[in-house]
């Protein structure tokens, strides 16, 4: 077999092997290995992290201090000053675990626990702040929507419980507002006050300080308290379903919104996602506090600690224009504008949720309060997502909670209030994985990079070898093989070497015969 043919066969075999391994077998091997790892089976490493996150999330709270409370009582627009951050470590875990092997499901109750953190730049919580009193404002707004005929009774109860206040605002320490509690004196004896206090004492969100005194705070009711029960798929049988919610609070769908579509649970609880998600699928997660699922959409690519990741962002949409979000309107005829959602049907209190500073919301909300400065960097929701392992490597989830201000003639304290939405506080739940957790992902990408480079180098080498073999083959084909011819010298010609004893052709000469005798023959 000629050399060019041997080279061509060797390079062709090498190219086929490297293509099969580098471009087909190796990626499939990685994909299969990851899918076997990313599930919530009883002995999987991912389940251990899912059940108890091995690190604390950064939880920051920013409160809005109202600087002109008495002007607002007379109809002026609110002027607010953002104060914060107040920082906490948030530890997430799942308790009361149970499995259903046949259905490939698991059950759990989530529990979040907060601990005060003193990171650089964080405030200690001793700051005195003025905010609208959530119970006064919330109670009047709720009764105005549900039982407006009882507003006169509520007005009397406010005067009794809060000692005839001159405004709807309260001033207290930041930590009292957030966790420790602002005291409400419910030791009143009048009919209206006792009627309202009886209802307040039954609320699970208020702490009982004494038999007569209650305390409210924004964050304490959720601190270390088990949430309602989840039923999710483990993803052992179908990896793409890992963490997908089947039931919440023992219900297959919510009973909050007017349409089946909006009552469905979409996605996971936000702590686990399937690997190898397509970009267009987005990251869907259910938020119990909002009674809805949010879908973060793909918006670009970047790198985190050297790892290629996708950027996902999320908003609250626009129920006033998007047909799919009309179900979140307070009534079929009245919808909030872009960026806001009313949680009354979910929480039972008229609380509005949005992005901080009304970022990505209708401009009228921003202009309804002085002192806001919405911007993408500080107030947007962003998730950096590594799609192979299905894990967020960094995230900043931010939400703002506000209450509507509305004048009400039946409650003297509300007579002159302006019509606007007043922000109370906003929170940021953040995570940024360090090298302990990104290291294994980086190692995976290093292996992939080495295999990729090796594959291309060998493939290019094989293709080059095929080209060289073709050149040699066709170059040889155009050549002619010529057999060399030896020149015969005359007998009488010498070449400087004695011919004595030879005939000039290398034969022996018979000296017994003369030249004449030779001629005879």
C-alpha positions as CSV (number, residue, x, y, z in Angstrom):
1,X,0.0,0.0,0.0
2,X,1.4,3.4,-1.0
3,X,2.4,5.9,1.7
4,X,-0.2,8.6,0.8
5,X,-3.0,6.0,1.1
6,X,-1.8,4.9,4.5
7,X,-1.7,8.5,5.7
8,X,-5.2,9.2,4.4
9,X,-6.7,6.1,6.1
10,X,-5.0,6.9,9.4
11,X,-6.2,10.5,9.4
12,X,-9.7,9.6,8.3
13,X,-10.0,7.1,11.2
14,X,-8.6,9.7,13.6
15,X,-11.0,12.3,12.4
16,X,-14.0,10.0,12.8
17,X,-12.9,8.9,16.3
18,X,-12.4,12.5,17.5
19,X,-15.6,13.7,16.0
20,X,-17.6,10.9,17.7
21,X,-15.9,11.3,21.0
22,X,-15.4,15.1,21.2
23,X,-18.6,16.3,19.6
24,X,-21.1,13.5,20.4
25,X,-20.0,11.0,23.1
26,X,-18.4,13.4,25.6
27,X,-21.2,16.0,25.6
28,X,-23.8,13.2,26.1
29,X,-21.7,11.7,28.9
30,X,-21.5,15.1,30.7
31,X,-25.2,15.7,30.2
32,X,-26.1,12.2,31.5
33,X,-23.8,12.6,34.5
34,X,-25.2,16.0,35.4
35,X,-28.8,14.8,35.1
36,X,-28.2,11.9,37.4
37,X,-26.7,14.3,40.0
38,X,-29.3,17.1,39.8
39,X,-32.3,15.5,41.4
40,X,-33.9,15.3,44.9
41,X,-33.4,11.6,45.5
42,X,-32.9,10.7,49.2
43,X,-29.1,10.3,48.9
44,X,-28.2,13.0,46.4
45,X,-25.9,15.9,47.2
46,X,-28.3,18.3,45.6
47,X,-31.0,17.2,48.0
48,X,-28.8,17.9,51.0
49,X,-28.3,21.5,49.8
50,X,-32.0,21.8,48.8
51,X,-33.1,20.7,52.3
52,X,-30.7,23.0,54.1
53,X,-28.8,25.6,52.2
54,X,-25.2,25.4,53.5
55,X,-24.7,29.1,53.5
56,X,-26.7,32.2,54.6
57,X,-28.3,34.5,52.0
58,X,-27.7,38.2,52.4
59,X,-31.0,39.8,53.4
60,X,-31.2,43.6,53.4
61,X,-34.1,45.9,54.3
62,X,-34.5,49.6,53.4
63,X,-37.1,51.7,55.2
64,X,-38.7,54.9,53.9
65,X,-38.7,57.6,56.5
66,X,-41.5,60.1,55.9
67,X,-40.1,63.6,56.5
68,X,-43.4,65.7,56.2
69,X,-46.1,63.7,58.0
70,X,-48.3,66.7,59.0
71,X,-48.1,68.2,55.5
72,X,-49.4,64.9,54.1
73,X,-52.3,65.1,56.6
74,X,-53.3,68.4,54.8
75,X,-53.0,67.0,51.3
76,X,-49.3,67.5,50.4
77,X,-47.4,64.8,48.4
78,X,-45.2,62.6,50.7
79,X,-41.5,63.3,50.9
80,X,-39.5,60.2,51.8
81,X,-35.9,59.4,52.6
82,X,-34.5,55.9,52.2
83,X,-32.8,54.7,55.3
84,X,-30.7,51.5,55.3
85,X,-29.6,48.9,54.7
86,X,-30.5,46.9,57.8
87,X,-28.7,43.7,57.3
88,X,-29.5,40.1,58.2
89,X,-28.3,36.6,57.5
90,X,-31.1,34.5,56.1
91,X,-30.8,30.7,56.6
92,X,-33.2,28.5,54.5
93,X,-34.2,25.0,55.3
94,X,-37.0,22.5,54.7
95,X,-38.5,20.6,57.6
96,X,-41.0,17.7,58.1
97,X,-39.7,15.9,55.0
98,X,-41.5,13.0,53.4
99,X,-41.1,11.1,50.2
100,X,-43.5,9.4,47.7
101,X,-41.3,7.0,45.7
102,X,-44.0,5.8,43.4
103,X,-44.9,9.3,42.3
104,X,-41.3,10.5,42.6
105,X,-42.3,13.3,44.9
106,X,-41.2,14.9,48.2
107,X,-43.1,16.9,50.8
108,X,-41.7,19.7,53.0
109,X,-42.4,22.9,54.9
110,X,-40.0,25.8,54.3
111,X,-38.6,27.7,57.2
112,X,-36.5,30.9,57.0
113,X,-34.6,32.2,60.0
114,X,-33.0,35.7,60.2
115,X,-30.0,36.8,62.3
116,X,-28.8,40.4,62.6
117,X,-25.6,41.1,60.7
118,X,-23.2,43.9,61.2
119,X,-21.5,44.1,57.8
120,X,-19.7,47.3,56.7
121,X,-22.2,49.9,55.7
122,X,-25.1,48.4,57.6
123,X,-27.2,50.3,60.2
124,X,-27.7,49.1,63.7
125,X,-31.5,49.6,63.8
126,X,-31.5,52.2,66.5
127,X,-32.6,55.0,64.1
128,X,-35.9,56.7,64.8
129,X,-38.1,56.6,61.7
130,X,-41.6,57.8,60.8
131,X,-43.8,55.6,58.6
132,X,-47.6,55.4,58.0
133,X,-49.0,53.2,60.8
134,X,-49.7,49.9,59.0
135,X,-52.6,49.0,61.3
136,X,-54.4,52.3,61.1
137,X,-53.9,52.7,57.3
138,X,-54.5,49.0,56.6
139,X,-57.6,48.8,58.7
140,X,-59.3,51.8,57.2
141,X,-58.4,50.7,53.6
142,X,-59.7,47.2,54.2
143,X,-63.0,48.2,55.8
144,X,-63.5,50.8,53.0
145,X,-63.3,48.0,50.4
146,X,-65.2,45.3,52.2
147,X,-67.6,46.9,54.7
148,X,-67.7,50.7,54.2
149,X,-70.7,50.9,56.5
150,X,-68.4,50.2,59.5
151,X,-66.0,53.0,58.8
152,X,-67.6,55.2,61.6
153,X,-67.0,52.4,64.1
154,X,-63.4,52.0,62.9
155,X,-62.8,55.7,63.3
156,X,-64.0,55.6,66.9
157,X,-61.8,52.5,67.6
158,X,-58.7,54.4,66.2
159,X,-59.3,57.3,68.6
160,X,-59.7,54.9,71.5
161,X,-56.8,52.6,70.8
162,X,-54.3,55.2,69.6
163,X,-55.4,58.1,72.0
164,X,-57.0,60.4,69.3
165,X,-53.9,60.6,67.1
166,X,-53.3,63.7,65.0
167,X,-51.9,61.8,62.0
168,X,-51.9,58.3,60.5
169,X,-48.1,58.1,61.1
170,X,-46.0,56.4,63.8
171,X,-42.4,57.1,64.9
172,X,-40.4,54.2,66.2
173,X,-37.0,52.5,66.1
174,X,-36.1,50.7,62.9
175,X,-35.6,47.4,64.7
176,X,-39.0,47.7,66.4
177,X,-40.6,48.3,63.1
178,X,-38.8,45.3,61.5
179,X,-38.6,42.6,64.2
180,X,-39.0,43.7,67.8
181,X,-42.4,45.2,67.5
182,X,-44.3,48.4,68.0
183,X,-46.7,48.1,70.9
184,X,-50.4,48.6,70.5
185,X,-52.4,49.2,73.7
186,X,-55.5,47.1,73.6
187,X,-56.6,47.5,77.2
188,X,-59.5,49.8,76.1
189,X,-63.0,49.4,77.5
190,X,-65.3,51.2,74.9
191,X,-67.4,49.1,72.5
192,X,-65.6,50.2,69.3
193,X,-62.1,49.8,70.7
194,X,-62.9,46.4,72.3
195,X,-64.5,45.1,69.1
196,X,-61.4,46.0,67.0
197,X,-59.0,44.7,69.6
198,X,-60.8,41.4,69.7
199,X,-60.1,41.0,66.0
200,X,-56.5,42.1,66.4
201,X,-55.8,39.6,69.2
202,X,-56.8,36.7,66.8
203,X,-54.3,37.8,64.2
204,X,-51.4,35.3,63.9
205,X,-49.1,38.2,62.7
206,X,-49.3,40.2,66.0
207,X,-47.2,39.3,69.0
208,X,-48.9,39.2,72.4
209,X,-46.7,41.3,74.8
210,X,-49.2,41.1,77.7
211,X,-52.9,40.3,78.0
212,X,-53.7,43.8,76.8
213,X,-50.8,44.8,74.7
214,X,-49.9,43.6,71.2
215,X,-47.0,44.3,69.0
216,X,-46.7,44.5,65.2
217,X,-43.6,44.3,63.0
218,X,-42.9,43.6,59.3
219,X,-40.5,40.7,59.5
220,X,-41.1,38.9,62.9
221,X,-44.1,36.8,61.8
222,X,-42.0,35.0,59.3
223,X,-38.8,34.6,61.4
224,X,-38.3,30.9,62.2
225,X,-41.9,30.1,61.3
226,X,-42.7,27.1,59.2
227,X,-44.5,27.9,55.9
228,X,-47.3,26.0,54.3
229,X,-46.6,22.5,52.9
230,X,-45.2,21.9,49.4
231,X,-45.4,18.8,47.3
232,X,-42.8,18.8,44.5
233,X,-41.3,16.4,42.0
234,X,-37.9,15.0,42.8
235,X,-36.7,14.7,39.2
236,X,-35.4,11.2,39.5
237,X,-37.6,9.8,36.7
238,X,-37.6,13.0,34.6
239,X,-34.8,15.3,35.4
240,X,-36.5,18.3,33.7
241,X,-39.2,18.2,36.4
242,X,-36.9,18.5,39.4
243,X,-38.4,20.8,42.0
244,X,-41.6,21.5,40.0
245,X,-44.5,22.3,42.4
246,X,-47.5,20.0,42.3
247,X,-49.3,21.2,45.4
248,X,-49.1,24.0,47.9
249,X,-51.0,24.0,51.2
250,X,-52.5,20.6,50.0
251,X,-54.1,22.3,47.0
252,X,-53.3,21.5,43.3
253,X,-54.0,25.1,42.4
254,X,-54.8,28.3,44.2
255,X,-58.3,29.7,44.9
256,X,-57.3,33.3,44.9
257,X,-57.6,34.6,41.3
258,X,-60.6,34.5,38.9
259,X,-58.9,32.4,36.2
260,X,-57.5,28.8,36.2
261,X,-54.3,30.0,34.4
262,X,-53.4,32.5,37.2
263,X,-54.2,30.0,39.9
264,X,-51.7,27.4,38.7
265,X,-48.3,26.8,40.3
266,X,-45.6,27.4,37.8
267,X,-42.0,26.4,38.3
268,X,-40.2,25.6,41.5
269,X,-39.9,27.3,44.9
270,X,-36.8,29.2,43.6
271,X,-34.1,27.1,45.3
272,X,-33.6,24.5,42.6
273,X,-34.0,24.5,38.8
274,X,-33.6,21.8,36.1
275,X,-30.3,21.5,34.3
276,X,-29.9,22.2,30.6
277,X,-32.9,24.6,30.5
278,X,-33.5,26.3,27.1
279,X,-33.1,30.1,27.1
280,X,-36.7,30.6,26.1
281,X,-38.1,28.6,29.0
282,X,-37.1,31.2,31.5
283,X,-36.8,30.6,35.3
284,X,-40.3,30.2,36.8
285,X,-40.7,30.2,40.6
286,X,-43.8,30.4,42.8
287,X,-43.8,33.1,45.5
288,X,-46.3,32.3,48.3
289,X,-46.3,35.8,49.6
290,X,-47.5,37.1,46.2
291,X,-49.9,34.2,45.5
292,X,-48.4,34.0,42.0
293,X,-45.5,32.7,40.0
294,X,-42.9,35.0,38.5
295,X,-40.9,34.1,35.4
296,X,-37.4,35.6,34.9
297,X,-36.6,36.0,31.2
298,X,-33.3,35.6,29.5
299,X,-31.6,38.9,28.7
300,X,-28.0,38.1,27.8
301,X,-24.8,36.3,28.7
302,X,-21.9,37.2,30.9
303,X,-19.3,35.5,33.1
304,X,-19.2,35.0,36.9
305,X,-15.8,34.0,38.4
306,X,-14.7,32.8,35.0
307,X,-17.9,30.7,34.5
308,X,-20.1,31.4,31.4
309,X,-23.6,32.3,32.8
310,X,-26.9,33.6,31.5
311,X,-28.5,36.8,32.8
312,X,-32.2,36.6,33.7
313,X,-34.4,39.5,34.8
314,X,-37.9,39.8,36.0
315,X,-40.7,42.4,36.5
316,X,-44.3,42.3,37.8
317,X,-45.6,43.0,34.3
318,X,-48.5,45.3,33.4
319,X,-52.0,44.0,34.3
320,X,-53.6,47.1,32.8
321,X,-52.4,46.0,29.3
322,X,-51.4,42.4,29.2
323,X,-54.3,40.0,28.7
324,X,-52.5,37.2,30.6
325,X,-52.2,39.4,33.7
326,X,-55.7,40.8,33.8
327,X,-56.6,38.2,36.4
328,X,-54.4,40.1,39.0
329,X,-56.6,43.3,38.7
330,X,-58.4,44.2,42.0
331,X,-61.7,44.1,40.0
332,X,-62.5,43.3,36.4
333,X,-63.0,47.0,35.8
334,X,-60.1,48.4,37.8
335,X,-56.5,47.6,37.3
336,X,-53.3,49.0,38.7
337,X,-50.9,50.5,36.2
338,X,-47.6,49.0,35.0
339,X,-45.3,47.5,37.6
340,X,-47.7,47.3,40.6
341,X,-49.7,44.4,42.0
342,X,-52.4,44.6,44.7
343,X,-52.0,41.8,47.3
344,X,-55.4,42.3,48.9
345,X,-56.9,39.0,47.6
346,X,-53.7,37.2,48.6
347,X,-52.9,38.8,52.0
348,X,-56.3,40.2,53.0
349,X,-54.8,43.7,53.4
350,X,-54.4,46.4,50.6
351,X,-50.6,46.1,50.2
352,X,-49.1,46.9,46.9
353,X,-45.9,45.2,45.7
354,X,-43.5,46.5,43.1
355,X,-39.8,46.8,42.3
356,X,-37.9,49.2,44.6
357,X,-38.5,52.9,44.0
358,X,-41.2,51.9,41.5
359,X,-38.5,50.8,39.1
360,X,-40.1,49.5,35.8
361,X,-43.4,51.0,37.0
362,X,-45.7,53.6,35.5
363,X,-44.2,57.1,36.0
364,X,-47.3,58.3,37.9
365,X,-46.3,56.3,40.9
366,X,-42.8,57.7,40.9
367,X,-44.1,61.3,40.6
368,X,-46.7,60.6,43.4
369,X,-43.9,60.6,46.0
370,X,-40.8,62.8,46.3
371,X,-37.4,61.4,47.1
372,X,-37.4,58.3,44.9
373,X,-34.6,57.5,42.4
374,X,-35.4,54.3,40.5
375,X,-32.5,52.7,38.6
376,X,-31.6,49.3,37.1
377,X,-28.4,48.6,39.1
378,X,-29.9,49.1,42.6
379,X,-33.5,48.1,42.0
380,X,-33.8,45.5,39.3
381,X,-34.2,41.8,39.8
382,X,-31.3,39.9,38.3
383,X,-30.2,36.3,38.4
384,X,-26.9,34.9,37.0
385,X,-27.7,31.3,36.0
386,X,-25.4,28.5,35.1
387,X,-27.5,26.4,32.7
388,X,-25.5,23.1,32.7
389,X,-25.8,22.4,36.4
390,X,-29.1,24.4,36.7
391,X,-27.9,26.6,39.6
392,X,-28.0,30.4,40.2
393,X,-24.4,31.5,41.0
394,X,-25.5,35.0,41.9
395,X,-28.9,36.7,42.4
396,X,-30.5,39.9,43.7
397,X,-34.2,39.5,44.2
398,X,-35.8,42.8,45.2
399,X,-39.4,43.8,46.1
400,X,-41.0,46.9,47.6
401,X,-44.1,47.0,49.7
402,X,-46.3,50.1,49.7
403,X,-49.8,51.1,50.8
404,X,-52.3,53.3,49.0
405,X,-53.2,56.7,50.5
406,X,-56.8,57.7,49.8
407,X,-59.0,60.4,51.3
408,X,-62.1,59.2,53.1
409,X,-64.8,61.5,54.4
410,X,-66.1,59.0,56.9
411,X,-62.8,59.0,58.8
412,X,-61.8,62.5,59.9
413,X,-58.1,61.5,60.1
414,X,-58.3,60.6,56.4
415,X,-60.3,63.6,55.2
416,X,-57.5,65.5,53.5
417,X,-55.0,62.8,52.5
418,X,-53.7,62.9,48.9
419,X,-54.4,60.1,46.5
420,X,-51.1,58.3,46.0
421,X,-49.1,55.1,46.7
422,X,-46.8,55.5,49.7
423,X,-43.8,53.1,49.9
424,X,-43.1,51.5,53.3
425,X,-39.9,49.4,52.8
426,X,-38.1,47.2,50.3
427,X,-36.1,44.1,50.7
428,X,-33.2,42.5,48.8
429,X,-32.4,38.8,49.0
430,X,-29.0,38.2,47.6
431,X,-26.5,35.5,47.0
432,X,-23.1,35.3,45.4
433,X,-21.4,32.0,45.5
434,X,-17.7,31.8,46.5
435,X,-15.0,29.5,45.2
436,X,-16.0,26.7,47.5
437,X,-19.2,26.3,45.4
438,X,-18.1,27.6,42.1
439,X,-14.9,25.5,42.1
440,X,-16.5,22.3,41.0
441,X,-18.4,24.2,38.2
442,X,-15.1,25.8,37.1
443,X,-13.4,22.3,37.0
444,X,-16.2,21.0,34.8
445,X,-15.7,23.9,32.4
446,X,-11.9,23.3,32.4
447,X,-12.4,19.7,31.4
448,X,-14.9,20.7,28.7
449,X,-12.4,23.3,27.4
450,X,-9.5,20.9,27.4
451,X,-11.6,18.3,25.5
452,X,-12.8,20.9,23.1
453,X,-9.3,22.2,22.4
454,X,-7.9,18.7,22.0
455,X,-10.7,17.8,19.7
456,X,-10.2,20.7,17.4
457,X,-6.4,20.3,17.4
458,X,-6.6,16.6,16.5
459,X,-9.4,17.2,14.0
460,X,-7.4,20.0,12.3
461,X,-4.3,17.8,12.3
462,X,-6.3,14.9,10.7
463,X,-7.7,17.2,8.1
464,X,-4.2,18.5,7.4
465,X,-3.0,15.0,7.1
466,X,-5.7,14.2,4.6
467,X,-4.7,17.2,2.6
468,X,-1.1,16.2,2.6
469,X,-1.9,12.6,1.6
470,X,-4.0,13.9,-1.3
471,X,-1.1,16.1,-2.5
472,X,1.4,13.3,-2.3
473,X,-0.9,10.9,-4.1
474,X,-1.6,13.2,-7.0
475,X,2.0,14.4,-7.2
476,X,3.3,10.8,-7.5
477,X,0.7,9.9,-10.0
478,X,2.1,12.4,-12.5
479,X,5.7,11.0,-12.4
480,X,7.2,8.4,-15.0
481,X,9.6,5.6,-13.9
482,X,12.6,5.5,-16.2
483,X,15.1,2.5,-16.2
484,X,18.7,3.7,-16.5
485,X,20.8,2.4,-19.6
486,X,24.5,1.6,-19.3
487,X,26.7,3.0,-22.1
488,X,28.8,0.4,-24.1
489,X,32.4,1.4,-24.8
490,X,34.4,0.3,-28.0
491,X,36.9,-2.5,-27.5
492,X,39.9,-0.3,-28.3
493,X,38.8,2.4,-25.9
494,X,40.3,2.5,-22.6
495,X,39.1,4.3,-19.5
496,X,42.5,4.6,-17.9
497,X,42.3,1.2,-16.5
498,X,44.4,-1.6,-17.9
499,X,42.5,-4.0,-20.2
500,X,45.1,-6.5,-20.1
501,X,43.6,-9.8,-19.5
502,X,40.2,-8.6,-20.5
503,X,38.3,-8.0,-23.7
504,X,36.9,-4.6,-22.7
505,X,33.6,-6.2,-21.7
506,X,34.8,-7.9,-18.8
507,X,35.4,-11.2,-20.6
508,X,38.7,-13.1,-20.6
509,X,41.1,-12.8,-23.7
510,X,42.7,-15.9,-25.1
511,X,46.4,-14.9,-25.5
512,X,47.2,-18.2,-27.4
513,X,45.4,-16.9,-30.4
514,X,46.7,-14.1,-32.6
515,X,44.6,-11.3,-34.0
516,X,44.7,-13.0,-37.4
517,X,43.3,-16.1,-35.9
518,X,40.5,-14.3,-34.4
519,X,39.6,-12.8,-37.7
520,X,39.3,-16.2,-39.2
521,X,36.2,-16.7,-37.2
